Amino acid sequence: MAAGNEYRIPKVVLGSSAGQRSMPVLGFGTAADSPDSAVMKTAVLEAIMLGYRHFDTAFLYGSEQALGEAIAEALKLGLVGSRDELFVTSKLWCSDAHPHLVIPALQKSLGNLQLEYLDLYLVHWPVSARPGKLELPIKEEDVVPMDFKSVWEAMEECQRLGLTKSIGVSNFSCKKLDNILSFATIPPSVNQVEMNPMWQQKKLIEFCKARNIIVTAYSPLGAKGTRWGTNDVMDSQVLKDIALAIGKTIAQVCLRWIYEQGATFVPKSYNKERLKQNLDIFDWQLTEDDLHKISQIRQKKMIRVGVLHASDPEILEELWDGEL
């Protein structure tokens, strides 16, 4: 059963990866308000048995260790043949977004995950913070201007050293991506951003497509029930009506919509039934009428300033480049 479902999940090739690495379009997200290691490990094992092979974590989430233990258990039980069958993403936190701290930060994540390499390592936010502080939101006085060129050079070195197969960014605007592309020798393969029918990212999607950068949607269902999330996506009457008409769940409509925009996605669910439902989106399509209705949904950004405990409008403008 695992193999059958695995092959039903399409993959995309990451343009700048070592050896043209491919990434399953559907991943298993691990960002949670209060991560429960035992619950998460059980869910990861369930997901692997269902056919999931792409797992998304970050140093900030506090989920690397539990994910690593689950992967080790899956390998021990023979649920996957080898580490190479999995695609694991983690992220560089702001307090480590300094040239001399990038490689040590990745090595620490690898230690937590009990892995020799990542498949994808992302700069988590286009912001640096005072080293040694793991805090969210980041206090205004701890925000430091990022040395984008030097930090990206350190990320490129991570790929050259084989510590990660590919590198990318998260929460980067078109303007900030343009900056990275102006000096990168290894361009970012991925930009992971907030994306769902309530925040459709049309401009960013087009920008990334034109530059061979894969967009990955986090909070594709709105992260309902979290301190940073919103109920607006799952409570949308437009999405409810479409789901009812086609006999699908609202979550399935959201994920299918993202897939049809050419993006990938990492929903977080530890519920076996919903993990199954999230797989069941690749053999049907939304109609032109459905797509038109979704395109008309009023747009509302969910994670506007969540990373920063900042009131200074200049800091916020610098973070988002006016793309609020």
N, C-alpha and C positions, 0 to 999 in steps of 0.2 A: 504493500500500500504506500509506504513512504516514497519509494522510487517513482511510482506512478504520479503522485501529487507533485513531487519535485520537478518532474519534467513538464508539468502543466504551468509552472511559474516561468514566464518568459525572462530572458536576460538581456542586458544591454552591455556593450563593450565600452570600457573606460578608455578614452582616447590617449591619455598620457601615462597610462599605467605600465609597469614593467611587465613585458610579455603579453600585452593586450588582455588584461584581466577582465572577465565578465562578471557583472553583478546582477543577482536576481532583482526584478523590479519590486517585489514585495519583500519587506524585511520585518523583523520582530523588534519593536521598540522597547526600551527598558527604562525610560525616564518616568519616575513615579515620585509622588510627594513624600512618601515614607516607605522606601523599598523594604520588602520582607524577603530575605534571602531564600528561605525554605520554599515559599510560595513561588518565587521567581524560578528557582531551579527546577521545580516540578513542571512549571509552564514551559520552560525551554525544552525539557525532555519531551513533553507532549508535542510541542511545535516541531521538533526534529522528526518525531514519528509520523507527523502529518505531512512532512515534506518541506518544512521551512529550512533554509540554508543560510539566510542572510540575517545577521544579528547586529543591532545598533546599540552602542553604549557610549559612555563618556566618563572621564575622570570625575567630573562634577556629580554625576548621577549617583555615585556610590554603588553601582551595580556591576562593576568590572569583575570583582572577585567571585560573586555568585554565578555570573555568566561563565567565567573560567572553570569553576567547579562543575557546572552542568555540562560544559563541553567535554571536560576530562571524563566525566561519567558516561556520556554518550559514546565516546571513543572506546572506553573500557567495555561497555555493553555491546559494542558492534552496531550501534544504531546508525553510525556513519562509518564508511570504510577508512577514511583518513582525514586529517586536518584540512587537506587541500580541497575537500568537498564543501567546506564552509567559507562564508564570506563575513568577516568580522570588521566592524567599523568602531573606532573610538575617536576622542576629540581632545585637543589641547586647550586647557582652561586658561583664562585671561591672566592669572597670576604667573603662569609659566610661559606666556607669550612674549618672551625675551630671547634673543638669539642664543645665549649660552645655556638656556634652560629647556629648549625644545627637545633635544635628543634625550637628556635625562628624564624628562616628563614622559616621553614615549616609552623609554625603558621601564619606567615605573608602571605604566599601564600594562605593558607586556608581562611584567612580573605578577601583577594582579590577575591577569587573564590566564597565566601559565602557558603563554604562547611564545613562539620564537619570532613571529612577524604578524603584523596586521595586514588586512587587505586594503584598508582605506583609513587614513588619518587626516582629520579635519581641524582647521583653526576654528574653534567653537564660536567666537565672536570677533568682530573687527575692533577689539578694544584690548589694551593691556592694563593690568592692575599691579599694584605693589606686590613684589614677590613674597611668597610665604603665607599669603592669606587666601584661604578657600572660603569665599563668602558670596552669597547671593541674596538680595541684590548687592552689587559692589557699591561701597560708599563713595560719594563724590570725591572726597580727598584722596582716595586710593586709586582713582583713575589716572592712567599714565598714557600719553600718546604712543600709539604702536609704531615701531620702526618696521613698516611693512616689508621693505626690501630685505632687511637682515633676517627677519623672522621667516620670510618665505624661502630665503636661501638655506636656512636651517631645516626647513621642511623638505626641501629638495635633497638635502644631504641624507635625511632619514630614508628617502626612497633609494638613493644611490647605495646606501649601506645595506639595503635589504631588510630594514626594520619594518618597512611597510611597502606593499606592492604599488600603492597609489596614494596621492595626496589631493586635498581639496580644502574647501572653506565652508563656513556655515554662517547664515545671517548677513551675507555680503550683498550690498546694493550693486546696481549696474556700474555706478561710478567707482566703487571700491574694487570691483572685478577688473574694470578697465585699468586701474592703477597696477594691480598685480600682473596683468597680461603685458603691461608695457615693459616689464623687466624680467619676467619669468623665463627660465630656460626649460623648466618642466611646468606647463600650464596646469591649473587646477582641473582635475577630472570631474569634480562634483561641487555643487553649491547646495547645501541642505538648508531649507528655509521653511518658515511657516507657510502652508498652502492648503486651502480647502475651498469649498464653494463660497464661503463668506469672505475669503481673501485670496483672490484667484491669481494674482501675480502675473498678469498677462504680459506686461512690459518686460519683466525679468525673464519669463519663459522664452520669449522671442530673442532676447539678447543672448541668453545661454545657448539656445539652439544654433544660432548663427556662429557661435564660437566653439561648438563641440563640447560644451560643458553640460553634464547631466544634472538636472534638478531633482533633488529628493525632497519630498514633502514630509515635514514633521507636523504633529498634531493634525493629521488629515481629517480627523473627525471632530476637531475642536477641543480635544483634551478635556471633555466634560468631567467635572468632579475634582479637578486639580486646582491649586491656588492660582495657576497662571492661565487656566483654560476658560472656556465659555460654553454655555448651553445652546448658543444660537444656531450652531450647525445641526445638531441632532433634533432641535425643536423647530427647525425651519418647515413651514407649511408647504412651501414649494417642493422640498425634498420628500416630505411625507407623502404628498399627492403622487409624485412620480413613483416612489417605492411601492405604494399601494396598487397603482395601476399596472405595474409590471411584475408584481409578486416577489419583490426583493426587499431587503432591509434598507433603512436609510444609510447605514454604514456601507453597504455594498454599492449603493448608488454613488456615494461620495468617492469611494476608492475607484470605481469604474470611470467616473468622471476624470479623476486625476490621471489615470492610465491613458485615457483618450486624449489628454493634453500632452502626452509624450513624457510625463514625469514618472518618477519612481516614488515609493512611499513606505514609511515605517510606522504603522499604527502600533500602539501599545495595548495588548490585551493578554491577560493571564487566564482567560476563560476558554476552555476547550471548544465549546460550541461556537463562540465568536471567532476563534482562531480558524475553525473549519469554514465558517461563512466568509471570512476574509479571503480564503483561497478560491472561493466560488464566484469569481468575477471576470474570468478570462474567456468564457465561451458564449457571451451575449454582448449586445451593444445598446447604448442609449440612442433614442431616435433624434432626428434633427430638431424636433419640437422640444424634446426634453433638454437638449443642449442649449437651445435658445432660452428656455425658461430659466435655466441655471445661470446663463450669462447675464440675465437681468436682475439677479439677486443683489441687493444693496451691499456694498463692500464695507467691511469693518475689520480693521487690524486688531488681533487679539493681544499679541505680545508687543506692546508699543514701547514700554520703557522697563520691562520686567528685569532686565539684566542690571540696570543701574538704579541705585537709590539717589537719583540726581534731579535737581530742580532747575539747574542752569540750562536755559534754552540753547545756548551755544554747544554745550556738550551733547545734548539730545539731537540737535541738528547735525552735528559732526557724525554721530553714530548712524543716523538714518539717511543722511544726504537729502533731506527734504522729501524722501519717498515714504511718507507716513500713510 
